[in-house]
Amino acid sequence: MATLVKMPKLGLTMTEGTIVKWLKKEGETVEKGEPLLEILTDKATLEEESPASGILKKVLYQEGAVVGIGKTIAVIAKEDEDIAGLDLEGEYDTPPSEKGKNAAGIQNKGEKKPVTASDRVKASPAAKRRAREEGIDIGQVQGTGPGGRIIEQDIIDFVKSAKTKVSPTAEKIAVSKGIDVKEIVPEKGIRVMKEDVLKAVGRGKKTPLSGMRKIIADKMVLSKNTIPHYYVSMDVDMTEAVRLRENINGFLKDSDIKLSYNDILIKASSLAIREFPVVNSYVDGEAVVFKEEINIGIAVALEDGLIVPVIKNADKKGLKQIAFEREQLIEKARTNKLLPDEFSGGSFTISSLGMFGVDRFTAIINHPETAILAVGRIKKQPVVEEDNIVIRPIMNLTLSADHRVIDGALAAAFLNKIKEYLENPFLQLMEG
C-alpha cells in the first residue's frame, strides 16, 4: 500500500514548513529511516526521514514551497504499485511535472483559464507569497491549477517570461550602468522600458527576505511589538572565573571537553533563576505561566542566521556536563543535525558577542521568554580597590527584560545574583 508523506509538525509553534531540498528524486529507491528531504521550520533547517521503504513515486511540492503541517508532500509506493487512483486533489500546488493535467492525470491540451478580478483571484498561499516577493500583480497571471487556481509555478513562469521582455534602449542603459534588468519590475505592462531602468539607477538591489532570514525577521518584529523591553547593565570582575576555568581545563587536558566562559555563565544564570523564578516565566494572554524546568538557550550564529539550542535543567547539571552538552549542541546546530527537542522549550537565553570583540550590546528577547542576557568580551581594565588602581578582567552583562512581569528592581537584583556567582564561582560547585 502506498505511503503518503506528510509535512511533519517539528515544533510546538510550527504551522507550516518550507521544503529546502529533496534528498531523493522521483523514481529513486528510498529506505525507511533514510533522509528524504530538508525542511525549514520556524526555528531551524532539519532533515526528515522517510516513513517507509519503496520508490519515491511522486513529489507533490517542489523545493522552496511553503506547506502547511499535515499536507501530503510526496508518495512512496512499491515499484509495481499504481498510484493513479489516489485522491490527492486539494493536497498540493500542482508541480511542474503535473502542470496542465487534471486530477485523473488527463492532459488538458495546454488550455489555461484566465483569472479575472471578478474571480477574486483564486490562488494558493504559496503563489500569493511568491507574487508578493516578486512584486507582481497576481491578477495578471493565468492559473493552471484545478478550476483555474493560480499555483506557485504559474508565478515562476510569469516572472521568467516577463524578465525576457526589455526594450533595446533600456537594455543599453542597463548594461552601461551595470544593472541587471531581470531585477527590474516594469511599472506598466510586462516590458522593461528606459524609464524603468533610469528609476532603478541608484535604488539598490532588492532581495526578498526568505528562508531562515524571514523567520528571524518575523520573530524579532513579534518580540519588539509584543514585549515592552528595557535594559539593565553592569560590569563583572571575572578574575576568579578565569582562574576556575584554567584550573578545570587543566584537569580536563586529556579530555575532548573544554570548559568555556559560556558554560560558567549558563550555570550562574540557571542558579540565579532558582532564586528569581519570575525570570523563568512567560506571558500567555492575561496570565503569567511559570515554567518548572530551567532550560537555558544559547544563541549560535549560522551562515544564514542563528539558532538557539537549549540545555535542559541546567541548574541541576555540573559544569563538565554543561560543557559537554554545549559542544554537542553547537556542532549539531552548525551541521543542521539538531532535533526539534534540542532547540525548543527554552526559558532564558544567553547571547554572547565577546568572541567578536564586542564590549557591550543589547539583545532582543527570544519570544515568548521574559528576559535575555547579552554578554560582552572579557577586557582588562583599571579598577579602584581600596584607593589603589589594579588591572582586572572585566566583562559587561546587559539584561533585556519584559516590563510586564519583571520590574527594574527585580531585574537589578537578578543581575547582581548572576554577578555574585561569576565573581565567586566556587559557589557554583556547591550547588547541584
Protein Blocks (a to p, Z undefined) as FASTA:
>chain_A
ZZddddddfbfklcbdcdfbacbdehiacdehiafbdcddfkbccddddfbecddfbafb
dghiacdehiafbdcddfklcfklpcfehkaccdfklgoiafkopaehhpacdddfklop
aadfklmmmmmmnopafklpccfbehhiacfklmmmmmmmmmmpccfklmmmmmmnopaf
klpccfbhjbdcfklmmmmgonapadddehjllmmmmmmmmmmmmmccddddddddfklm
mmmmmmmmmmmmmpcbdcdfklmmmmmmmmmmmmmmmlmgccehjaccddfbdcdddddd
dfklccddddehkllpcfklmmmmmmmmmmmmmnopacfklmghiabdcddfklnopabd
cdddddfbfbdcdddddddddddeehiacddddddddddddfklmcfklmmmmmmmmmmm
mmmmmlmmmpZZ
